[in-house]
Amino acid sequence: MKDESVLGKTIFFAQFVARIQFLSKYLTEHTSS
């Protein structure tokens, strides 16, 4: 069982997706003005 590596990858991926969504939202708000 390698639950720790799977959990680590899941958390890393979740943070990565959140960062991408934040950046895209930030860029859309600031480029539309």
Buried (B, 14 or more C-beta within 10 A) or exposed (E): EEEEEEEEEEEEEEEEEEEEEEEEEEEEEEEEE
